[in-house]
Amino acid sequence: MSKRGITPEDLRQLRLAGDPQMSPDGEQVAFALKTVDSEKNRYQTHLWMADTTNGETRQFTYGEGPDTAPRWS
């Protein structure tokens, strides 16, 4: 099997998770997920939550602006 080069479409499919923050009870992790919005030719970042017991994830923010730096209060 021959290797193929990286294409622009490959880069548009990247999803980069960052800044994970464990909840005080240890049951959830909040994190920022950066994706490429190819229609608007920009990055989009939203906050997501992951359950540490079953691994389920759900999107927490949906706005137009970049949502970053999740923190627990």
PyRosetta script that sets phi, psi and omega in degrees:
from pyrosetta import init, pose_from_sequence

init()
pose = pose_from_sequence("MSKRGITPEDLRQLRLAGDPQMSPDGEQVAFALKTVDSEKNRYQTHLWMADTTNGETRQFTYGEGPDTAPRWS")
pose.set_psi(1, 127.7)
pose.set_omega(1, -179.7)
pose.set_phi(2, -88.6)
pose.set_psi(2, 150.6)
pose.set_omega(2, 178.7)
pose.set_phi(3, -81.4)
pose.set_psi(3, 147.9)
pose.set_omega(3, 175.8)
pose.set_phi(4, -115.6)
pose.set_psi(4, 156.4)
pose.set_omega(4, 179.3)
pose.set_phi(5, -76.1)
pose.set_psi(5, 163.5)
pose.set_omega(5, 176.2)
pose.set_phi(6, -76.0)
pose.set_psi(6, 136.2)
pose.set_omega(6, -179.8)
pose.set_phi(7, -108.8)
pose.set_psi(7, 162.8)
pose.set_omega(7, 174.2)
pose.set_phi(8, -56.4)
pose.set_psi(8, -35.8)
pose.set_omega(8, 178.7)
pose.set_phi(9, -63.7)
pose.set_psi(9, -37.2)
pose.set_omega(9, 175.9)
pose.set_phi(10, -59.3)
pose.set_psi(10, -43.8)
pose.set_omega(10, -178.9)
pose.set_phi(11, -67.1)
pose.set_psi(11, -34.7)
pose.set_omega(11, 178.6)
pose.set_phi(12, -68.1)
pose.set_psi(12, -19.6)
pose.set_omega(12, -179.6)
pose.set_phi(13, -88.4)
pose.set_psi(13, -7.3)
pose.set_omega(13, -178.5)
pose.set_phi(14, -64.2)
pose.set_psi(14, 141.1)
pose.set_omega(14, 174.1)
pose.set_phi(15, -129.3)
pose.set_psi(15, 119.7)
pose.set_omega(15, -175.0)
pose.set_phi(16, -113.5)
pose.set_psi(16, 115.7)
pose.set_omega(16, 178.4)
pose.set_phi(17, -92.4)
pose.set_psi(17, 140.7)
pose.set_omega(17, 179.6)
pose.set_phi(18, -154.1)
pose.set_psi(18, 169.0)
pose.set_omega(18, 176.9)
pose.set_phi(19, 52.9)
pose.set_psi(19, 52.2)
pose.set_omega(19, 179.7)
pose.set_phi(20, -67.5)
pose.set_psi(20, 138.6)
pose.set_omega(20, -179.4)
pose.set_phi(21, -132.6)
pose.set_psi(21, 114.6)
pose.set_omega(21, 179.3)
pose.set_phi(22, -74.2)
pose.set_psi(22, 136.6)
pose.set_omega(22, 176.9)
pose.set_phi(23, -67.3)
pose.set_psi(23, 156.1)
pose.set_omega(23, -179.6)
pose.set_phi(24, -56.1)
pose.set_psi(24, -32.6)
pose.set_omega(24, 179.6)
pose.set_phi(25, -87.5)
pose.set_psi(25, -2.8)
pose.set_omega(25, 177.3)
pose.set_phi(26, 75.8)
pose.set_psi(26, 8.6)
pose.set_omega(26, -176.2)
pose.set_phi(27, -93.3)
pose.set_psi(27, -14.9)
pose.set_omega(27, -179.3)
pose.set_phi(28, -139.6)
pose.set_psi(28, 155.4)
pose.set_omega(28, 173.7)
pose.set_phi(29, -126.3)
pose.set_psi(29, 126.7)
pose.set_omega(29, 173.4)
pose.set_phi(30, -97.6)
pose.set_psi(30, 141.2)
pose.set_omega(30, 179.3)
pose.set_phi(31, -152.3)
pose.set_psi(31, 159.8)
pose.set_omega(31, 176.6)
pose.set_phi(32, -96.1)
pose.set_psi(32, 134.0)
pose.set_omega(32, 179.3)
pose.set_phi(33, -119.0)
pose.set_psi(33, 116.8)
pose.set_omega(33, -178.7)
pose.set_phi(34, -98.7)
pose.set_psi(34, 130.3)
pose.set_omega(34, 176.8)
pose.set_phi(35, -129.6)
pose.set_psi(35, 170.6)
pose.set_omega(35, 177.4)
pose.set_phi(36, -100.6)
pose.set_psi(36, 126.3)
pose.set_omega(36, 172.4)
pose.set_phi(37, -95.9)
pose.set_psi(37, 94.5)
pose.set_omega(37, -173.4)
pose.set_phi(38, -70.8)
pose.set_psi(38, -26.5)
pose.set_omega(38, 177.9)
pose.set_phi(39, -66.1)
pose.set_psi(39, -37.7)
pose.set_omega(39, -179.0)
pose.set_phi(40, -100.5)
pose.set_psi(40, 0.4)
pose.set_omega(40, 177.6)
pose.set_phi(41, 54.5)
pose.set_psi(41, 53.5)
pose.set_omega(41, 179.9)
pose.set_phi(42, -156.3)
pose.set_psi(42, 169.1)
pose.set_omega(42, 172.5)
pose.set_phi(43, -84.6)
pose.set_psi(43, 151.1)
pose.set_omega(43, 173.7)
pose.set_phi(44, -129.3)
pose.set_psi(44, 134.3)
pose.set_omega(44, 179.7)
pose.set_phi(45, -125.5)
pose.set_psi(45, 129.4)
pose.set_omega(45, 177.3)
pose.set_phi(46, -128.8)
pose.set_psi(46, 159.2)
pose.set_omega(46, 176.4)
pose.set_phi(47, -91.8)
pose.set_psi(47, 140.3)
pose.set_omega(47, 179.6)
pose.set_phi(48, -127.5)
pose.set_psi(48, 160.2)
pose.set_omega(48, 176.1)
pose.set_phi(49, -124.2)
pose.set_psi(49, 141.1)
pose.set_omega(49, 175.5)
pose.set_phi(50, -126.2)
pose.set_psi(50, 134.3)
pose.set_omega(50, 176.7)
pose.set_phi(51, -82.7)
pose.set_psi(51, 127.1)
pose.set_omega(51, -176.9)
pose.set_phi(52, -78.2)
pose.set_psi(52, -14.7)
pose.set_omega(52, -179.2)
pose.set_phi(53, -87.2)
pose.set_psi(53, -35.3)
pose.set_omega(53, -177.0)
pose.set_phi(54, -123.9)
pose.set_psi(54, -3.0)
pose.set_omega(54, 176.5)
pose.set_phi(55, 78.9)
pose.set_psi(55, 0.9)
pose.set_omega(55, 179.6)
pose.set_phi(56, -65.7)
pose.set_psi(56, 139.9)
pose.set_omega(56, 177.2)
pose.set_phi(57, -120.0)
pose.set_psi(57, 154.0)
pose.set_omega(57, 175.0)
pose.set_phi(58, -149.3)
pose.set_psi(58, 144.4)
pose.set_omega(58, 178.2)
pose.set_phi(59, -74.3)
pose.set_psi(59, 135.4)
pose.set_omega(59, -175.1)
pose.set_phi(60, -105.2)
pose.set_psi(60, -32.4)
pose.set_omega(60, 178.1)
pose.set_phi(61, -123.7)
pose.set_psi(61, 153.6)
pose.set_omega(61, -175.4)
pose.set_phi(62, -136.1)
pose.set_psi(62, 4.1)
pose.set_omega(62, -172.5)
pose.set_phi(63, -68.0)
pose.set_psi(63, 175.2)
pose.set_omega(63, 178.8)
pose.set_phi(64, -75.6)
pose.set_psi(64, -33.5)
pose.set_omega(64, -176.7)
pose.set_phi(65, -75.5)
pose.set_psi(65, 163.3)
pose.set_omega(65, 175.4)
pose.set_phi(66, -74.5)
pose.set_psi(66, 122.3)
pose.set_omega(66, 176.6)
pose.set_phi(67, -100.0)
pose.set_psi(67, 118.5)
pose.set_omega(67, -175.4)
pose.set_phi(68, -136.9)
pose.set_psi(68, 172.7)
pose.set_omega(68, 172.5)
pose.set_phi(69, 56.8)
pose.set_psi(69, 61.8)
pose.set_omega(69, 177.4)
pose.set_phi(70, -65.5)
pose.set_psi(70, 143.3)
pose.set_omega(70, 178.0)
pose.set_phi(71, -144.0)
pose.set_psi(71, 150.1)
pose.set_omega(71, 176.9)
pose.set_phi(72, -97.1)
pose.set_psi(72, 144.8)
pose.set_omega(72, 176.9)
pose.set_phi(73, -123.2)
pose.dump_pdb("model.pdb")
